[in-house]
């Protein structure tokens, strides 16, 4: 819960970084045509609800809050041989080093 609140504070204090309609939106996400993200308002609503789904914007805010780079690994791809749009190396606001990132592996059970 504490991380969720800290992420919410981060996102509310820096809306341009998290809003895809802003010219200051996180550049690696802005350049990714495959990544589908919620609107800023929807993201704020989800982020403020305990147990709500987290997306790549949450990963960005977590990186900023923890001041650590985060490597996400998603085993499913959109096409054979392609990397998933959810496999990313994320460096949040003011993160200085990408060394020793937090690794987050997404596991899908069907």
Secondary structure, 3 states (H helix, E strand, C coil): CHHHHHHHHHHHHCHHHHCCCCCCCCHHHHCCCCCCCCCHHHHHHHHCCCCCCCCHHHHHHHHHHHCCCEEEEECCCCCCCCCCCCCEEECCCCCCCCCCCEEEEECCCC
